Every structure is written in structure tokens, then in C-alpha cells.
Amino acid sequence: MLGYEKMIQKLSNCNFKQIQKDRRKLGLSLVLGGCGTTLEELTSLFSAFANNGVLSCHLLPRMIKLSRK
């Protein structure tokens, strides 16, 4: 079994920023969604399923702001 302390460490290693901030407060509620994440963090983590279990970080070269006209 992984255990919540190891799970927190694994997610922290995957650059989950909110988990890094709330690390001391997290407990078993983590498995029930007790910590926030961004869509970018989740899709990055789930992409490992399609990549034979390998997590690779993809950084955007720059953010493009779109405006409606």
C-alpha cells in the first residue's frame, strides 16, 4: 500500500503546487479530493497512462491571451 504520506510526496514531486502549500494539513481526506489541483496538473498526471506510465513535464513556451472582439 502507498499510504497518504508517500502519496503526498509523489504528488509533490509531480509539481502539484497546492499540495506543496497544504502538505502539513493534508491527511486521509486527500483521497476524497481534500486538496485542490489545476486542470493542467491533472491532465499532466493522467497523460502518464497514455505514455506507458512515464510522466513527462511539458512546459508551455509562453502564454497567449486571447481576446474577443
N, CA, C and O atoms as a Tinker XYZ file with bonds, in Angstrom:
   276  protein
     1  N      0.819000   -1.176000    0.000000    73     2
     2  CA     0.000000    0.000000    0.000000    64     1     3
     3  C      0.872000    1.251000    0.000000    63     2     4     5
     4  O      1.963000    1.266000    0.569000    81     3
     5  N      0.377000    2.283000   -0.639000    73     3     6
     6  CA     1.162000    3.501000   -0.780000    64     5     7
     7  C      1.170000    4.327000    0.495000    63     6     8     9
     8  O      2.237000    4.775000    0.914000    81     7
     9  N      0.038000    4.546000    1.122000    73     7    10
    10  CA    -0.034000    5.390000    2.310000    64     9    11
    11  C     -0.116000    6.854000    1.921000    63    10    12    13
    12  O      0.425000    7.264000    0.894000    81    11
    13  N     -0.803000    7.648000    2.754000    73    11    14
    14  CA    -1.023000    9.032000    2.346000    64    13    15
    15  C      0.245000    9.876000    2.382000    63    14    16    17
    16  O      0.365000   10.821000    1.603000    81    15
    17  N      1.195000    9.565000    3.262000    73    15    18
    18  CA     2.434000   10.349000    3.302000    64    17    19
    19  C      3.241000   10.166000    2.019000    63    18    20    21
    20  O      3.775000   11.130000    1.470000    81    19
    21  N      3.327000    8.924000    1.547000    73    19    22
    22  CA     4.038000    8.668000    0.295000    64    21    23
    23  C      3.284000    9.250000   -0.892000    63    22    24    25
    24  O      3.892000    9.732000   -1.848000    81    23
    25  N      1.946000    9.203000   -0.826000    73    23    26
    26  CA     1.126000    9.776000   -1.901000    64    25    27
    27  C      1.339000   11.280000   -1.988000    63    26    28    29
    28  O      1.468000   11.827000   -3.083000    81    27
    29  N      1.375000   11.949000   -0.845000    73    27    30
    30  CA     1.633000   13.391000   -0.819000    64    29    31
    31  C      3.004000   13.683000   -1.409000    63    30    32    33
    32  O      3.160000   14.639000   -2.169000    81    31
    33  N      3.995000   12.875000   -1.071000    73    31    34
    34  CA     5.342000   13.072000   -1.609000    64    33    35
    35  C      5.367000   12.864000   -3.121000    63    34    36    37
    36  O      6.000000   13.635000   -3.842000    81    35
    37  N      4.686000   11.832000   -3.603000    73    35    38
    38  CA     4.649000   11.568000   -5.049000    64    37    39
    39  C      3.989000   12.719000   -5.797000    63    38    40    41
    40  O      4.506000   13.169000   -6.819000    81    39
    41  N      2.853000   13.200000   -5.298000    73    39    42
    42  CA     2.169000   14.314000   -5.957000    64    41    43
    43  C      2.985000   15.597000   -5.860000    63    42    44    45
    44  O      2.977000   16.412000   -6.783000    81    43
    45  N      3.677000   15.775000   -4.765000    73    43    46
    46  CA     4.550000   16.938000   -4.617000    64    45    47
    47  C      5.693000   16.875000   -5.628000    63    46    48    49
    48  O      6.093000   17.898000   -6.183000    81    47
    49  N      6.213000   15.681000   -5.862000    73    47    50
    50  CA     7.274000   15.505000   -6.861000    64    49    51
    51  C      6.778000   15.787000   -8.273000    63    50    52    53
    52  O      7.570000   16.106000   -9.160000    81    51
    53  N      5.466000   15.669000   -8.483000    73    51    54
    54  CA     4.865000   15.952000   -9.791000    64    53    55
    55  C      4.475000   17.422000   -9.928000    63    54    56    57
    56  O      3.743000   17.791000  -10.847000    81    55
    57  N      4.960000   18.252000   -9.022000    73    55    58
    58  CA     4.746000   19.707000   -9.054000    64    57    59
    59  C      3.296000   20.116000   -8.851000    63    58    60    61
    60  O      2.844000   21.090000   -9.455000    81    59
    61  N      2.562000   19.401000   -8.022000    73    59    62
    62  CA     1.226000   19.835000   -7.634000    64    61    63
    63  C      1.406000   20.944000   -6.605000    63    62    64    65
    64  O      1.721000   20.679000   -5.445000    81    63
    65  N      1.207000   22.175000   -7.030000    73    63    66
    66  CA     1.525000   23.333000   -6.195000    64    65    67
    67  C      0.674000   23.420000   -4.934000    63    66    68    69
    68  O      1.196000   23.742000   -3.867000    81    67
    69  N     -0.619000   23.143000   -5.030000    73    67    70
    70  CA    -1.487000   23.246000   -3.854000    64    69    71
    71  C     -1.106000   22.211000   -2.809000    63    70    72    73
    72  O     -1.193000   22.480000   -1.611000    81    71
    73  N     -0.691000   21.044000   -3.243000    73    71    74
    74  CA    -0.268000   20.005000   -2.305000    64    73    75
    75  C      1.011000   20.428000   -1.606000    63    74    76    77
    76  O      1.191000   20.151000   -0.420000    81    75
    77  N      1.895000   21.094000   -2.325000    73    75    78
    78  CA     3.113000   21.590000   -1.697000    64    77    79
    79  C      2.791000   22.641000   -0.641000    63    78    80    81
    80  O      3.465000   22.707000    0.387000    81    79
    81  N      1.759000   23.472000   -0.882000    73    79    82
    82  CA     1.367000   24.504000    0.085000    64    81    83
    83  C      0.689000   23.902000    1.313000    63    82    84    85
    84  O      0.972000   24.309000    2.440000    81    83
    85  N     -0.204000   22.935000    1.102000    73    83    86
    86  CA    -1.015000   22.371000    2.186000    64    85    87
    87  C     -0.453000   21.076000    2.760000    63    86    88    89
    88  O     -1.158000   20.362000    3.474000    81    87
    89  N      0.769000   20.771000    2.467000    73    87    90
    90  CA     1.384000   19.496000    2.821000    64    89    91
    91  C      1.189000   19.121000    4.296000    63    90    92    93
    92  O      0.885000   17.968000    4.601000    81    91
    93  N      1.358000   20.067000    5.200000    73    91    94
    94  CA     1.281000   19.770000    6.634000    64    93    95
    95  C     -0.153000   19.530000    7.106000    63    94    96    97
    96  O     -0.368000   18.864000    8.119000    81    95
    97  N     -1.130000   20.065000    6.383000    73    95    98
    98  CA    -2.531000   19.935000    6.788000    64    97    99
    99  C     -3.219000   18.716000    6.182000    63    98   100   101
   100  O     -4.283000   18.311000    6.651000    81    99
   101  N     -2.627000   18.132000    5.153000    73    99   102
   102  CA    -3.289000   17.032000    4.447000    64   101   103
   103  C     -3.236000   15.741000    5.248000    63   102   104   105
   104  O     -2.277000   15.483000    5.976000    81   103
   105  N     -4.251000   14.960000    5.106000    73   103   106
   106  CA    -4.324000   13.657000    5.754000    64   105   107
   107  C     -5.088000   12.712000    4.853000    63   106   108   109
   108  O     -4.942000   12.746000    3.631000    81   107
   109  N     -5.896000   11.876000    5.456000    73   107   110
   110  CA    -6.660000   10.899000    4.690000    64   109   111
   111  C     -7.700000   11.536000    3.782000    63   110   112   113
   112  O     -8.178000   10.894000    2.846000    81   111
   113  N     -8.061000   12.803000    4.046000    73   111   114
   114  CA    -9.038000   13.481000    3.189000    64   113   115
   115  C     -8.503000   13.684000    1.774000    63   114   116   117
   116  O     -9.269000   13.995000    0.861000    81   115
   117  N     -7.213000   13.515000    1.587000    73   115   118
   118  CA    -6.608000   13.662000    0.264000    64   117   119
   119  C     -7.244000   12.710000   -0.741000    63   118   120   121
   120  O     -7.465000   13.089000   -1.892000    81   119
   121  N     -7.541000   11.484000   -0.329000    73   119   122
   122  CA    -8.111000   10.505000   -1.256000    64   121   123
   123  C     -9.545000   10.834000   -1.636000    63   122   124   125
   124  O    -10.060000   10.305000   -2.621000    81   123
   125  N    -10.192000   11.697000   -0.874000    73   123   126
   126  CA   -11.561000   12.102000   -1.178000    64   125   127
   127  C    -11.612000   13.454000   -1.869000    63   126   128   129
   128  O    -12.682000   14.051000   -1.991000    81   127
   129  N    -10.474000   13.936000   -2.319000    73   127   130
   130  CA   -10.433000   15.221000   -3.003000    64   129   131
   131  C    -10.246000   16.384000   -2.058000    63   130   132   133
   132  O    -10.714000   17.487000   -2.340000    81   131
   133  N     -9.577000   16.168000   -0.949000    73   131   134
   134  CA    -9.402000   17.199000    0.066000    64   133   135
   135  C     -8.374000   18.254000   -0.264000    63   134   136   137
   136  O     -8.081000   19.106000    0.575000    81   135
   137  N     -7.819000   18.224000   -1.455000    73   135   138
   138  CA    -6.829000   19.225000   -1.849000    64   137   139
   139  C     -7.095000   19.644000   -3.289000    63   138   140   141
   140  O     -7.421000   18.811000   -4.135000    81   139
   141  N     -6.958000   20.905000   -3.555000    73   139   142
   142  CA    -7.228000   21.417000   -4.891000    64   141   143
   143  C     -6.073000   21.201000   -5.859000    63   142   144   145
   144  O     -4.908000   21.157000   -5.464000    81   143
   145  N     -6.421000   21.070000   -7.123000    73   143   146
   146  CA    -5.431000   20.973000   -8.191000    64   145   147
   147  C     -5.925000   21.801000   -9.364000    63   146   148   149
   148  O     -7.084000   22.213000   -9.408000    81   147
   149  N     -5.047000   22.033000  -10.296000    73   147   150
   150  CA    -5.448000   22.729000  -11.515000    64   149   151
   151  C     -5.683000   21.704000  -12.617000    63   150   152   153
   152  O     -5.236000   20.561000  -12.523000    81   151
   153  N     -6.377000   22.120000  -13.644000    73   151   154
   154  CA    -6.623000   21.237000  -14.782000    64   153   155
   155  C     -5.306000   20.828000  -15.432000    63   154   156   157
   156  O     -5.156000   19.687000  -15.868000    81   155
   157  N     -4.364000   21.743000  -15.498000    73   155   158
   158  CA    -3.053000   21.446000  -16.082000    64   157   159
   159  C     -2.335000   20.351000  -15.291000    63   158   160   161
   160  O     -1.731000   19.456000  -15.882000    81   159
   161  N     -2.398000   20.417000  -13.962000    73   159   162
   162  CA    -1.757000   19.403000  -13.130000    64   161   163
   163  C     -2.405000   18.036000  -13.329000    63   162   164   165
   164  O     -1.711000   17.026000  -13.445000    81   163
   165  N     -3.727000   18.008000  -13.369000    73   163   166
   166  CA    -4.431000   16.737000  -13.547000    64   165   167
   167  C     -4.177000   16.112000  -14.912000    63   166   168   169
   168  O     -3.919000   14.912000  -15.004000    81   167
   169  N     -4.249000   16.913000  -15.976000    73   167   170
   170  CA    -4.028000   16.352000  -17.310000    64   169   171
   171  C     -2.587000   15.893000  -17.473000    63   170   172   173
   172  O     -2.324000   14.906000  -18.160000    81   171
   173  N     -1.661000   16.594000  -16.850000    73   171   174
   174  CA    -0.267000   16.170000  -16.900000    64   173   175
   175  C     -0.103000   14.804000  -16.242000    63   174   176   177
   176  O      0.585000   13.930000  -16.769000    81   175
   177  N     -0.738000   14.629000  -15.092000    73   175   178
   178  CA    -0.635000   13.364000  -14.376000    64   177   179
   179  C     -1.330000   12.227000  -15.123000    63   178   180   181
   180  O     -0.790000   11.125000  -15.213000    81   179
   181  N     -2.524000   12.487000  -15.660000    73   179   182
   182  CA    -3.257000   11.450000  -16.390000    64   181   183
   183  C     -2.599000   11.105000  -17.725000    63   182   184   185
   184  O     -2.837000   10.022000  -18.258000    81   183
   185  N     -1.785000   11.992000  -18.272000    73   183   186
   186  CA    -1.093000   11.687000  -19.527000    64   185   187
   187  C     -0.104000   10.539000  -19.356000    63   186   188   189
   188  O      0.287000    9.906000  -20.337000    81   187
   189  N      0.296000   10.270000  -18.132000    73   187   190
   190  CA     1.206000    9.150000  -17.879000    64   189   191
   191  C      0.562000    7.816000  -18.242000    63   190   192   193
   192  O      1.265000    6.878000  -18.618000    81   191
   193  N     -0.770000    7.712000  -18.136000    73   191   194
   194  CA    -1.446000    6.474000  -18.530000    64   193   195
   195  C     -1.240000    6.189000  -20.013000    63   194   196   197
   196  O     -1.046000    5.037000  -20.402000    81   195
   197  N     -1.280000    7.213000  -20.830000    73   195   198
   198  CA    -1.114000    7.044000  -22.271000    64   197   199
   199  C      0.353000    6.941000  -22.669000    63   198   200   201
   200  O      0.666000    6.606000  -23.812000    81   199
   201  N      1.245000    7.225000  -21.739000    73   199   202
   202  CA     2.676000    7.248000  -22.030000    64   201   203
   203  C      3.391000    6.094000  -21.323000    63   202   204   205
   204  O      4.529000    6.243000  -20.877000    81   203
   205  N      2.721000    4.949000  -21.223000    73   203   206
   206  CA     3.288000    3.745000  -20.602000    64   205   207
   207  C      3.775000    3.977000  -19.174000    63   206   208   209
   208  O      4.784000    3.409000  -18.756000    81   207
   209  N      3.052000    4.816000  -18.425000    73   207   210
   210  CA     3.385000    5.051000  -17.022000    64   209   211
   211  C      4.478000    6.067000  -16.782000    63   210   212   213
   212  O      4.914000    6.250000  -15.646000    81   211
   213  N      4.927000    6.729000  -17.833000    73   211   214
   214  CA     6.002000    7.718000  -17.696000    64   213   215
   215  C      5.397000    9.113000  -17.666000    63   214   216   217
   216  O      4.652000    9.499000  -18.566000    81   215
   217  N      5.726000    9.863000  -16.623000    73   215   218
   218  CA     5.256000   11.237000  -16.501000    64   217   219
   219  C      6.328000   12.168000  -17.033000    63   218   220   221
   220  O      7.463000   12.162000  -16.556000    81   219
   221  N      5.966000   12.963000  -18.017000    73   219   222
   222  CA     6.921000   13.936000  -18.549000    64   221   223
   223  C      6.309000   15.323000  -18.445000    63   222   224   225
   224  O      5.127000   15.519000  -18.732000    81   223
   225  N      7.112000   16.262000  -18.041000    73   223   226
   226  CA     6.638000   17.633000  -17.874000    64   225   227
   227  C      6.726000   18.365000  -19.202000    63   226   228   229
   228  O      7.766000   18.388000  -19.860000    81   227
   229  N      5.617000   18.954000  -19.569000    73   227   230
   230  CA     5.577000   19.755000  -20.784000    64   229   231
   231  C      5.352000   21.195000  -20.378000    63   230   232   233
   232  O      4.324000   21.530000  -19.789000    81   231
   233  N      6.283000   22.020000  -20.682000    73   231   234
   234  CA     6.155000   23.429000  -20.346000    64   233   235
   235  C      5.735000   24.208000  -21.573000    63   234   236   237
   236  O      6.231000   23.980000  -22.676000    81   235
   237  N      4.822000   25.123000  -21.366000    73   235   238
   238  CA     4.416000   25.994000  -22.461000    64   237   239
   239  C      5.472000   27.076000  -22.626000    63   238   240   241
   240  O      5.912000   27.666000  -21.639000    81   239
   241  N      5.886000   27.345000  -23.863000    73   239   242
   242  CA     6.920000   28.367000  -24.054000    64   241   243
   243  C      6.453000   29.751000  -23.617000    63   242   244   245
   244  O      7.245000   30.557000  -23.130000    81   243
   245  N      5.160000   30.020000  -23.796000    73   243   246
   246  CA     4.606000   31.295000  -23.349000    64   245   247
   247  C      3.094000   31.188000  -23.359000    63   246   248   249
   248  O      2.518000   30.352000  -24.056000    81   247
   249  N      2.475000   32.029000  -22.592000    73   247   250
   250  CA     1.020000   32.053000  -22.539000    64   249   251
   251  C      0.515000   33.054000  -23.566000    63   250   252   253
   252  O      1.071000   34.142000  -23.715000    81   251
   253  N     -0.525000   32.684000  -24.260000    73   251   254
   254  CA    -1.124000   33.566000  -25.262000    64   253   255
   255  C     -2.502000   33.960000  -24.754000    63   254   256   257
   256  O     -3.344000   33.102000  -24.491000    81   255
   257  N     -2.723000   35.245000  -24.621000    73   255   258
   258  CA    -4.013000   35.725000  -24.150000    64   257   259
   259  C     -4.885000   36.035000  -25.356000    63   258   260   261
   260  O     -4.522000   36.837000  -26.216000    81   259
   261  N     -6.037000   35.388000  -25.402000    73   259   262
   262  CA    -6.976000   35.614000  -26.489000    64   261   263
   263  C     -8.002000   36.640000  -26.047000    63   262   264   265
   264  O     -8.449000   36.637000  -24.900000    81   263
   265  N     -8.364000   37.506000  -26.956000    73   263   266
   266  CA    -9.396000   38.490000  -26.626000    64   265   267
   267  C    -10.530000   38.370000  -27.632000    63   266   268   269
   268  O    -10.315000   38.089000  -28.811000    81   267
   269  N    -11.728000   38.588000  -27.145000    73   267   270
   270  CA   -12.903000   38.544000  -28.020000    64   269   271
   271  C    -13.151000   39.934000  -28.565000    63   270   272   273
   272  O    -13.063000   40.931000  -27.848000    81   271
   273  N    -13.460000   39.979000  -29.835000    73   271   274
   274  CA   -13.755000   41.279000  -30.462000    64   273   275
   275  C    -15.140000   41.277000  -31.019000    63   274   276
   276  O    -15.578000   42.278000  -31.587000    81   275
